[in-house]
Amino acid sequence: MDNSNRRMSPSEIKKQLAKSNSTIGEMIRFVFGSVLKRRGLVILNVCLLIIMAGLNFMMPQFTKNIIDHALPQNNHYELYSNVIWLLTTTIILGIITFFSTYMMQILSQRAITDLRIKTYNYILKQDYAFFQDTKTGDLMVRLTSDISNLQMLISTNTFSIIGNIFTFVVVLTFLFIQNWHLALLVTITFPILFVTIRFFRSRIRESYSNVRYAQSKINNQLQATLTEIELIKSYTSEDLETDKFEAIANESNDYSLTATKWQAIFQPLIVLINTIGTAIVLLFGSLFVMNGTMTIGDLVAYIAYVAMLQDPIRSFSMLMNVFQTAQVSYDRIKDILSYRPTILEMQEPVAFPKPLKEGIILQQVTFQYATPTNPALKHVSLTIPNGKTTALVGRSGSGKSTLIKLLTRMYDRSDGSLTFDGIDIKSFSLTDLRHNIAVVSQDVTIVDGSIADNIMYGTENVSHAAIWQAAKQADIANFIKELPDQLDTEVGERGVKLSGGQKQRLSIARALLKNAPIVILDEATAALDNESEKAIQHALDNLMVAKTAIVIAHRLSTIHKADQIIVMNAGEVAEVGTHQSLLADNGIYRHLYDAQFE
């Protein structure tokens, strides 16, 4: 049995979406890969940050000159000129800061938009099985909150680390030149800062990881309840659902408080360590002033420079918190991007045969889901002739819908052969294969938009006349004409403004417009009453004209005219024939037929 394209189990998918141990360097390379596509803006911004660091370095000198020269000498010119230079430098610094911040926002928005689009597209291209085994709410969190957290990495604060490093090196060198004894005393606090940051780093990261996990659970619960509101109302289970949500919300609250606790301890500790450095300068610097080895202006400037020295360290510690939060989000996004589809395309696919001549042939096809022990399909062999209508019937769980999923390559067979005109289904590109198959199912999907948007969905370059023609063939044109906005009428989320029959007609019109040579009707009228079913049957007849039609039928009265009826039972082909011949055989089909009309 060929398991190379076996559907992954939920546990395997969870392992792929489990926490990873990425490094900060790996995350930075990933996030800034998009930023570096705009190197001109990056280089310009780095230059501005270095200029800003230089201007900040100059400002304490103006204060020193006023204290040591202008005031002792009663020199008004020295006083005014230094004040003017201080104000001028501040204005220039403000202008440069504005341009730097604005350019960083441009870089940030463009980079994060690229990343969000890339992740969104990657998710949409995953296998059908992926969406069955992952939570919608969790995917939404990864596409929104997690990517927004990564945006914090591409900010002025992050890029300012470049200027801060430049400031740190220049200022520390300057302080050693000015008074190496005092500089050495100040640097004692640096190892303490480093150890503190290292200690809190892993704990803060773990806390934020739990917070993200709790947020995903909240989104999953919200998504589930809001999409099942009719069921909740019908069974008056509002209080039960509220209790579930309360438990998840409290769990999220606990995780958030834990993260806040570590943050609340971390920040004051950093401030305390920095204050110790300032206290050292005040204590020993004052002694140096008393001994005459330093001036008051030197001491004031020295304190300002120590603050400038501490700013990069303080910024770095705050940045570490941002990095911890972002790294949790990066791990979650990386998990998504590391998932590999199992439904693969050939590098050089074959063109889908138009028109079909022999039809669709299955030989000894077996398919097994990951979790059940018994295969869903067992050695199925059958032929679906071109231009004919083939009906699939059988009890629930007999393998009818699974067979349809194989024909559209939502799943790949585990074993056997599945060909279109003798060409293996894996030889076609997924786009080419699915463009040639139109599916109308019991669970109609209506997009939030206009009636025209729903009819033309998935079909490009459609004329107004073609939309009306499809609507007419689907027996919904008269209904549309009675609407105030006709084709431009909004249908509401999931088509809440339409009845079940109207939704079904829209899906038939969509399939008619697609004009695919193969049509699959997956219990298309099972959810309708008898009157609606009869009204829609004419539209379905129009859809199947000159097409290879495959019909999964719940109501056997709808398939009397099928050219071929295939009876499925426990994943196997039990009977094949026409309506009359199968009734005469007095087998499973006859039993199912009689049961419906007792």
C-alpha positions as CSV (number, residue, x, y, z in Angstrom):
1,M,0.0,0.0,0.0
2,D,1.3,3.4,-1.0
3,N,1.4,5.7,2.1
4,S,3.4,8.5,0.5
5,N,0.3,10.7,0.2
6,R,-1.5,9.4,3.3
7,R,-3.6,11.9,5.1
8,M,-1.9,13.1,8.3
9,S,-3.5,12.3,11.6
10,P,-4.6,15.1,14.0
11,S,-1.8,14.1,16.3
12,E,0.8,14.4,13.5
13,I,-0.6,17.8,12.6
14,K,-0.4,18.9,16.2
15,K,3.2,17.8,16.3
16,Q,3.9,20.0,13.3
17,L,2.1,22.9,15.0
18,A,3.8,22.3,18.3
19,K,6.1,24.8,20.0
20,S,9.5,25.1,18.4
21,N,12.8,26.3,19.8
22,S,13.7,29.0,17.3
23,T,16.4,31.5,18.1
24,I,16.1,35.2,18.2
25,G,18.6,35.4,15.3
26,E,16.5,33.1,13.2
27,M,13.4,35.2,13.9
28,I,15.2,38.4,13.0
29,R,16.4,36.9,9.7
30,F,12.8,35.8,8.9
31,V,11.2,39.1,9.8
32,F,13.8,41.4,8.3
33,G,14.0,39.4,5.1
34,S,11.1,41.5,3.8
35,V,12.6,44.7,5.2
36,L,15.9,44.2,3.4
37,K,14.0,44.2,0.0
38,R,13.9,48.0,0.6
39,R,17.6,48.4,1.3
40,G,17.6,52.1,0.4
41,L,15.2,53.0,3.1
42,V,17.0,50.8,5.7
43,I,20.4,52.4,4.9
44,L,19.0,55.9,5.1
45,N,17.3,55.2,8.4
46,V,20.5,53.7,9.9
47,C,22.4,56.8,8.9
48,L,19.7,59.0,10.5
49,L,19.9,56.9,13.7
50,I,23.7,57.4,13.9
51,I,23.3,61.2,13.4
52,M,20.6,61.2,16.2
53,A,23.1,59.4,18.5
54,G,25.8,62.0,17.7
55,L,23.4,64.9,18.4
56,N,22.4,63.3,21.7
57,F,26.1,62.9,22.6
58,M,26.7,66.7,22.0
59,M,23.8,68.0,24.2
60,P,25.5,67.4,27.7
61,Q,28.5,69.4,26.5
62,F,26.3,72.5,26.2
63,T,25.2,72.1,29.8
64,K,28.9,71.5,30.9
65,N,30.0,74.7,29.1
66,I,27.3,76.8,30.8
67,I,28.2,75.5,34.3
68,D,32.0,75.5,34.0
69,H,32.5,78.6,31.7
70,A,29.5,80.8,31.3
71,L,28.4,81.0,35.0
72,P,31.9,81.4,36.7
73,Q,33.0,84.0,34.2
74,N,29.7,85.8,34.0
75,N,29.9,85.4,30.2
76,H,26.6,86.2,28.7
77,Y,27.7,85.5,25.2
78,E,28.8,82.0,26.2
79,L,25.5,81.5,28.0
80,Y,23.3,82.6,25.1
81,S,25.3,80.8,22.4
82,N,25.2,77.4,24.3
83,V,21.5,77.8,25.0
84,I,20.9,78.6,21.3
85,W,23.0,75.6,20.3
86,L,21.1,73.4,22.7
87,L,17.7,74.5,21.2
88,T,19.0,74.3,17.6
89,T,20.3,70.7,18.2
90,T,17.0,69.7,19.9
91,I,15.0,71.1,16.9
92,I,17.3,69.3,14.4
93,L,17.0,66.1,16.5
94,G,13.2,66.4,16.5
95,I,13.1,66.8,12.7
96,I,15.4,63.8,12.1
97,T,13.4,61.8,14.6
98,F,10.2,62.6,12.6
99,F,11.7,61.4,9.3
100,S,13.2,58.3,10.9
101,T,10.0,57.3,12.7
102,Y,7.9,57.9,9.5
103,M,10.3,55.8,7.3
104,M,10.3,53.1,9.9
105,Q,6.5,53.0,9.8
106,I,6.7,52.6,6.0
107,L,9.1,49.8,6.3
108,S,7.1,48.1,9.1
109,Q,3.7,48.3,7.4
110,R,5.1,47.1,4.0
111,A,7.0,44.2,5.5
112,I,4.2,43.0,7.8
113,T,1.7,43.3,5.0
114,D,4.0,41.1,2.8
115,L,4.3,38.6,5.6
116,R,0.5,38.5,6.3
117,I,-0.3,38.0,2.6
118,K,2.4,35.3,2.4
119,T,1.1,33.4,5.4
120,Y,-2.5,33.8,4.3
121,N,-1.7,32.4,0.8
122,Y,0.3,29.6,2.3
123,I,-2.6,28.6,4.6
124,L,-5.1,28.6,1.7
125,K,-2.9,26.3,-0.3
126,Q,-2.8,23.6,2.4
127,D,-4.5,20.3,2.0
128,Y,-8.2,19.8,2.7
129,A,-7.1,17.6,5.7
130,F,-5.2,20.5,7.2
131,F,-8.4,22.5,7.7
132,Q,-10.2,19.5,9.1
133,D,-7.7,19.0,11.8
134,T,-6.8,22.6,12.8
135,K,-9.0,25.1,14.6
136,T,-10.3,28.1,12.7
137,G,-9.9,30.4,15.6
138,D,-6.3,29.4,16.1
139,L,-5.5,30.2,12.5
140,M,-7.2,33.6,12.8
141,V,-5.0,34.4,15.8
142,R,-1.9,33.5,13.9
143,L,-2.9,35.7,10.9
144,T,-3.8,38.7,13.0
145,S,-2.4,39.0,16.6
146,D,0.7,36.9,16.0
147,I,1.7,38.7,12.9
148,S,0.9,42.1,14.6
149,N,3.3,41.1,17.4
150,L,6.1,40.5,14.8
151,Q,5.4,44.1,13.6
152,M,6.8,45.3,16.9
153,L,10.2,44.0,15.8
154,I,10.2,46.3,12.8
155,S,9.8,49.6,14.7
156,T,11.8,52.7,15.6
157,N,12.6,51.2,19.0
158,T,14.1,48.1,17.4
159,F,16.1,50.0,14.8
160,S,17.2,52.4,17.5
161,I,19.3,49.6,18.9
162,I,21.8,50.4,16.1
163,G,22.1,54.0,17.3
164,N,22.1,52.8,20.9
165,I,25.1,50.5,20.2
166,F,26.9,53.4,18.6
167,T,26.0,55.6,21.5
168,F,27.1,52.9,24.0
169,V,30.5,52.4,22.5
170,V,31.3,56.1,22.0
171,V,30.0,57.2,25.4
172,L,31.7,54.4,27.3
173,T,35.0,55.2,25.6
174,F,34.5,58.9,26.4
175,L,33.8,58.1,30.1
176,F,36.9,56.0,30.4
177,I,38.9,58.9,28.9
178,Q,37.3,61.4,31.2
179,N,37.7,59.4,34.4
180,W,38.5,55.7,34.1
181,H,38.1,55.1,37.9
182,L,34.5,56.3,37.8
183,A,33.8,54.5,34.5
184,L,35.1,51.2,35.9
185,L,32.8,51.6,39.0
186,V,29.8,52.2,36.7
187,T,30.5,49.1,34.6
188,I,30.2,46.9,37.7
189,T,26.4,47.1,37.2
190,F,26.6,45.7,33.6
191,P,27.1,42.0,34.5
192,I,24.2,42.3,37.0
193,L,22.0,43.7,34.3
194,F,23.0,40.8,31.9
195,V,22.3,38.1,34.5
196,T,19.0,39.7,35.4
197,I,17.9,39.8,31.7
198,R,19.0,36.2,31.2
199,F,17.1,35.0,34.2
200,F,13.8,36.7,33.3
201,R,14.0,36.0,29.5
202,S,12.9,32.4,29.5
203,R,10.2,32.9,32.1
204,I,8.7,35.8,30.2
205,R,8.8,33.9,27.0
206,E,7.0,30.9,28.5
207,S,4.4,33.2,30.1
208,Y,3.6,34.9,26.7
209,S,3.5,31.5,25.0
210,N,0.7,30.5,27.4
211,V,-1.1,33.8,26.8
212,R,-1.1,33.2,23.1
213,Y,-2.4,29.6,23.6
214,A,-5.2,30.9,25.8
215,Q,-6.1,33.6,23.2
216,S,-6.4,30.9,20.5
217,K,-8.8,28.9,22.7
218,I,-10.9,32.0,23.2
219,N,-11.0,32.7,19.5
220,N,-11.9,29.0,18.8
221,Q,-14.8,29.2,21.3
222,L,-16.1,32.5,19.9
223,Q,-15.9,31.2,16.3
224,A,-17.7,28.0,17.3
225,T,-20.5,29.7,19.3
226,L,-21.2,32.5,16.8
227,T,-21.4,30.0,13.9
228,E,-23.7,27.7,15.8
229,I,-26.0,30.3,17.3
230,E,-29.1,28.7,15.9
231,L,-28.3,25.4,17.6
232,I,-27.5,27.2,20.9
233,K,-30.8,29.0,20.7
234,S,-32.8,25.9,19.8
235,Y,-31.4,24.0,22.8
236,T,-31.4,27.0,25.1
237,S,-27.7,26.3,26.0
238,E,-26.7,29.9,26.4
239,D,-25.7,29.4,30.0
240,L,-23.8,26.2,29.2
241,E,-21.8,28.0,26.5
242,T,-21.2,30.9,28.8
243,D,-19.8,28.6,31.5
244,K,-17.4,27.1,28.9
245,F,-16.3,30.6,27.8
246,E,-15.9,31.7,31.4
247,A,-13.6,28.7,32.1
248,I,-11.4,29.6,29.1
249,A,-11.5,33.3,29.9
250,N,-10.4,32.6,33.5
251,E,-7.6,30.4,32.2
252,S,-6.5,33.3,29.9
253,N,-6.7,35.7,32.9
254,D,-4.4,33.4,35.0
255,Y,-1.8,33.2,32.2
256,S,-2.0,37.0,31.7
257,L,-1.5,37.6,35.4
258,T,1.5,35.3,35.4
259,A,3.1,37.2,32.5
260,T,2.3,40.5,34.1
261,K,3.9,39.3,37.4
262,W,7.2,38.6,35.7
263,Q,7.0,41.8,33.8
264,A,6.2,43.7,37.0
265,I,9.2,42.2,38.8
266,F,11.6,42.6,35.8
267,Q,11.1,46.3,35.1
268,P,11.7,47.7,38.6
269,L,14.8,45.5,39.0
270,I,16.2,47.1,35.8
271,V,15.4,50.5,37.1
272,L,17.0,49.7,40.5
273,I,20.2,48.4,38.9
274,N,20.4,51.6,36.7
275,T,19.8,53.8,39.8
276,I,22.7,52.0,41.5
277,G,24.9,53.0,38.6
278,T,23.7,56.6,38.9
279,A,24.2,56.6,42.7
280,I,27.8,55.4,42.2
281,V,28.5,58.3,40.0
282,L,26.9,60.8,42.4
283,L,28.8,59.4,45.3
284,F,32.3,59.1,43.9
285,G,31.9,61.9,41.4
286,S,31.0,64.3,44.3
287,L,34.1,63.1,46.1
288,F,36.2,63.8,43.0
289,V,34.7,67.3,42.8
290,M,35.6,67.9,46.5
291,N,39.1,66.8,45.8
292,G,39.3,69.1,42.8
293,T,39.9,66.3,40.2
294,M,36.5,67.0,38.6
295,T,34.5,70.2,38.0
296,I,30.8,70.5,38.7
297,G,30.1,70.8,35.0
298,D,32.1,67.5,34.4
299,L,30.0,65.8,37.1
300,V,26.7,67.0,35.6
301,A,27.8,66.0,32.1
302,Y,29.1,62.6,33.5
303,I,25.7,61.9,35.0
304,A,24.0,62.8,31.8
305,Y,26.4,60.5,29.9
306,V,25.8,57.6,32.4
307,A,22.1,58.1,31.7
308,M,22.8,57.9,28.0
309,L,24.9,54.8,28.7
310,Q,22.0,53.2,30.7
311,D,19.4,54.1,28.0
312,P,20.7,51.5,25.5
313,I,20.8,48.9,28.3
314,R,17.3,49.9,29.4
315,S,16.1,49.9,25.8
316,F,17.7,46.5,25.3
317,S,16.0,45.1,28.3
318,M,12.6,46.5,27.2
319,L,13.4,45.2,23.7
320,M,14.0,41.8,25.1
321,N,10.4,41.7,26.3
322,V,9.2,42.6,22.8
323,F,11.5,39.9,21.5
324,Q,10.0,37.3,23.9
325,T,6.4,38.2,22.9
326,A,7.4,38.2,19.2
327,Q,9.3,35.0,19.4
328,V,6.3,33.2,20.7
329,S,4.3,34.5,17.8
330,Y,7.1,33.7,15.4
331,D,7.2,30.1,16.6
332,R,3.4,29.8,15.9
333,I,3.8,31.3,12.4
334,K,6.8,29.3,11.6
335,D,4.9,26.1,12.6
336,I,2.3,27.0,10.0
337,L,4.9,27.7,7.3
338,S,6.7,24.5,8.1
339,Y,3.6,22.4,7.4
340,R,4.0,20.5,4.1
341,P,1.0,19.5,1.9
342,T,0.7,15.8,1.1
343,I,-1.3,16.5,-2.1
344,L,1.5,17.3,-4.4
345,E,1.6,18.2,-8.1
346,M,4.0,17.0,-10.8
347,Q,6.6,19.4,-12.0
348,E,5.4,19.0,-15.6
349,P,1.7,18.2,-15.3
350,V,-0.3,16.8,-18.2
351,A,-3.2,18.8,-19.7
352,F,-6.6,17.6,-18.7
353,P,-8.2,15.7,-21.7
354,K,-10.9,17.8,-23.4
355,P,-13.3,16.3,-24.2
356,L,-13.3,13.1,-22.1
357,K,-13.7,10.0,-24.2
358,E,-13.3,6.9,-22.1
359,G,-14.4,8.5,-18.8
360,I,-13.2,8.0,-15.3
361,I,-11.9,4.6,-14.2
362,L,-11.1,3.3,-10.7
363,Q,-9.2,0.1,-10.3
364,Q,-8.7,-1.5,-6.9
365,V,-8.8,1.9,-5.2
366,T,-8.3,1.9,-1.4
367,F,-8.3,4.8,0.9
368,Q,-7.8,4.9,4.7
369,Y,-8.1,7.9,7.0
370,A,-5.4,8.3,9.6
371,T,-7.4,7.5,12.7
372,P,-10.0,4.7,11.9
373,T,-8.7,1.2,11.7
374,N,-10.8,0.1,8.7
375,P,-10.3,1.7,5.3
376,A,-13.0,4.0,4.1
377,L,-12.8,2.5,0.6
378,K,-11.6,-1.1,0.0
379,H,-10.5,-2.2,-3.5
380,V,-13.1,-0.2,-5.4
381,S,-13.2,-0.8,-9.1
382,L,-15.8,1.0,-11.3
383,T,-16.1,3.0,-14.5
384,I,-17.9,6.4,-14.8
385,P,-18.6,6.7,-18.5
386,N,-18.2,10.0,-20.3
387,G,-21.4,12.0,-21.0
388,K,-23.5,9.7,-18.8
389,T,-25.1,10.1,-15.4
390,T,-23.8,7.8,-12.7
391,A,-25.5,7.7,-9.3
392,L,-23.8,6.7,-6.1
393,V,-26.1,5.3,-3.4
394,G,-25.7,3.6,-0.1
395,R,-26.1,4.0,3.6
396,S,-24.3,6.7,5.6
397,G,-20.6,5.9,5.9
398,S,-20.6,3.6,2.9
399,G,-17.8,5.7,1.2
400,K,-19.8,7.8,-1.3
401,S,-18.5,11.2,-0.2
402,T,-15.0,9.9,0.3
403,L,-15.0,8.7,-3.3
404,I,-16.0,12.2,-4.4
405,K,-13.1,13.7,-2.4
406,L,-10.7,11.3,-4.3
407,L,-12.1,12.5,-7.7
408,T,-11.4,16.1,-6.8
409,R,-8.0,15.2,-5.1
410,M,-9.0,16.6,-1.7
411,Y,-7.5,13.3,-0.7
412,D,-5.2,11.0,-2.5
413,R,-5.9,7.3,-2.7
414,S,-3.8,5.0,-0.6
415,D,-3.6,2.3,-3.2
416,G,-5.0,1.4,-6.6
417,S,-5.4,3.4,-9.8
418,L,-7.7,6.4,-10.6
419,T,-7.5,7.7,-14.2
420,F,-9.3,10.1,-16.6
421,D,-9.1,8.8,-20.1
422,G,-6.3,6.5,-19.0
423,I,-4.2,9.3,-17.5
424,D,-3.5,9.1,-13.7
425,I,-5.2,11.8,-11.7
426,K,-1.9,12.8,-10.2
427,S,-0.6,13.8,-13.6
428,F,-2.8,16.9,-13.8
429,S,-2.3,20.1,-12.0
430,L,-4.8,20.7,-9.2
431,T,-6.0,23.9,-10.9
432,D,-6.6,22.1,-14.2
433,L,-8.3,19.2,-12.6
434,R,-10.7,21.2,-10.4
435,H,-11.4,23.7,-13.2
436,N,-12.9,20.8,-15.1
437,I,-15.1,19.6,-12.2
438,A,-18.2,21.5,-10.9
439,V,-19.5,20.5,-7.5
440,V,-22.9,21.2,-6.1
441,S,-23.3,19.9,-2.5
442,Q,-25.9,19.7,0.2
443,D,-24.0,22.3,2.3
444,V,-24.1,25.3,0.0
445,T,-21.4,27.9,0.6
446,I,-22.5,31.5,0.1
447,V,-19.9,34.2,0.2
448,D,-20.6,37.6,1.9
449,G,-21.3,39.8,-1.1
450,S,-23.8,40.3,-3.9
451,I,-25.8,37.8,-5.9
452,A,-23.5,38.4,-8.8
453,D,-20.4,37.8,-6.7
454,N,-21.8,34.4,-5.7
455,I,-22.7,33.3,-9.2
456,M,-19.4,34.4,-10.8
457,Y,-17.3,33.2,-7.9
458,G,-14.2,31.3,-9.2
459,T,-14.9,32.2,-12.9
460,E,-13.0,35.0,-14.5
461,N,-13.9,37.5,-17.2
462,V,-17.7,37.0,-17.0
463,S,-20.1,39.2,-18.9
464,H,-23.3,40.5,-17.4
465,A,-25.3,38.5,-20.0
466,A,-23.6,35.3,-19.0
467,I,-24.5,35.7,-15.4
468,W,-28.1,36.3,-16.3
469,Q,-28.1,33.3,-18.6
470,A,-26.8,31.1,-15.7
471,A,-29.4,32.5,-13.4
472,K,-32.1,31.8,-15.9
473,Q,-31.0,28.1,-16.4
474,A,-30.9,27.8,-12.6
475,D,-34.5,29.0,-12.4
476,I,-33.6,31.9,-10.1
477,A,-33.6,34.8,-12.7
478,N,-37.2,35.8,-11.9
479,F,-36.5,36.0,-8.2
480,I,-33.4,38.2,-8.8
481,K,-35.4,40.5,-11.1
482,E,-37.9,41.2,-8.3
483,L,-35.2,42.4,-6.0
484,P,-34.6,46.2,-5.8
485,D,-30.9,45.9,-6.6
486,Q,-31.2,42.7,-8.7
487,L,-27.7,41.1,-9.2
488,D,-26.2,43.7,-6.9
489,T,-28.3,42.7,-4.0
490,E,-26.3,41.8,-0.9
491,V,-27.0,38.3,0.4
492,G,-25.5,38.8,3.9
493,E,-23.1,36.6,5.8
494,R,-23.5,33.0,4.8
495,G,-26.5,34.0,2.8
496,V,-28.8,34.7,5.8
497,K,-31.1,36.7,3.5
498,L,-31.8,33.7,1.3
499,S,-33.9,30.6,1.7
500,G,-32.4,27.1,1.4
501,G,-33.8,26.7,-2.1
502,Q,-32.5,30.1,-3.2
503,K,-29.0,29.3,-1.9
504,Q,-29.1,26.0,-3.8
505,R,-30.2,27.7,-7.0
506,L,-27.3,30.2,-6.7
507,S,-24.8,27.3,-6.3
508,I,-26.3,25.7,-9.4
509,A,-26.0,29.0,-11.3
510,R,-22.4,29.1,-10.2
511,A,-21.8,25.6,-11.5
512,L,-23.6,26.4,-14.8
513,L,-21.4,29.5,-15.3
514,K,-18.3,27.4,-14.7
515,N,-19.4,25.1,-17.5
516,A,-17.1,22.2,-16.4
517,P,-17.4,18.9,-18.4
518,I,-17.8,16.9,-15.1
519,V,-20.5,17.7,-12.7
520,I,-20.8,16.3,-9.2
521,L,-24.0,16.6,-7.2
522,D,-23.3,15.6,-3.6
523,E,-26.9,15.1,-2.2
524,A,-27.7,18.5,-3.6
525,T,-31.4,18.3,-2.7
526,A,-31.2,16.3,0.5
527,A,-31.9,19.4,2.8
528,L,-34.9,20.6,0.8
529,D,-38.6,19.7,1.1
530,N,-40.3,17.8,-1.7
531,E,-41.8,20.9,-3.3
532,S,-38.4,22.7,-3.4
533,E,-36.7,19.6,-4.6
534,K,-39.0,19.3,-7.6
535,A,-38.5,23.0,-8.4
536,I,-34.8,22.7,-8.3
537,Q,-34.6,19.4,-10.2
538,H,-35.2,21.2,-13.5
539,A,-32.2,23.5,-12.8
540,L,-30.1,20.4,-12.1
541,D,-31.3,18.8,-15.3
542,N,-30.1,21.9,-17.2
543,L,-26.7,21.6,-15.4
544,M,-26.2,18.0,-16.4
545,V,-26.9,18.4,-20.1
546,A,-24.1,16.9,-22.2
547,K,-22.0,16.5,-19.0
548,T,-20.4,13.6,-17.2
549,A,-22.5,13.6,-14.1
550,I,-21.9,11.9,-10.8
551,V,-24.8,12.1,-8.4
552,I,-24.8,11.1,-4.7
553,A,-28.4,10.5,-4.0
554,H,-30.2,10.3,-0.7
555,R,-33.7,10.2,-2.2
556,L,-33.6,7.3,-4.6
557,S,-36.7,8.7,-6.4
558,T,-34.4,11.3,-8.0
559,I,-32.1,8.8,-9.8
560,H,-34.6,6.7,-11.8
561,K,-33.2,8.0,-15.1
562,A,-29.5,7.6,-14.2
563,D,-27.6,5.7,-16.8
564,Q,-25.8,3.7,-14.1
565,I,-26.3,3.3,-10.4
566,I,-23.5,2.2,-8.1
567,V,-24.4,0.8,-4.7
568,M,-21.8,1.3,-2.0
569,N,-21.7,-0.7,1.1
570,A,-19.0,-0.5,3.9
571,G,-16.5,1.0,1.5
572,E,-17.0,-1.5,-1.3
573,V,-19.0,-1.6,-4.6
574,A,-21.8,-3.9,-3.8
575,E,-24.0,-3.6,-6.9
576,V,-24.0,-1.9,-10.3
577,G,-26.8,-1.5,-12.7
578,T,-29.8,0.6,-13.8
579,H,-32.8,1.4,-11.6
580,Q,-34.9,-1.4,-13.1
581,S,-32.2,-4.1,-13.1
582,L,-31.2,-3.4,-9.4
583,L,-34.8,-3.6,-8.3
584,A,-35.1,-6.9,-10.1
585,D,-31.9,-8.2,-8.4
586,N,-33.7,-7.8,-5.0
587,G,-30.4,-6.8,-3.3
588,I,-29.2,-3.8,-1.2
589,Y,-30.7,-1.3,-3.6
590,R,-34.1,-2.9,-3.5
591,H,-34.0,-2.9,0.3
592,L,-33.0,0.8,0.4
593,Y,-35.7,1.7,-2.1
594,D,-38.4,-0.2,-0.4
595,A,-37.4,1.4,3.0
596,Q,-38.0,4.9,1.6
597,F,-41.5,4.1,0.4
598,E,-42.8,2.0,3.2
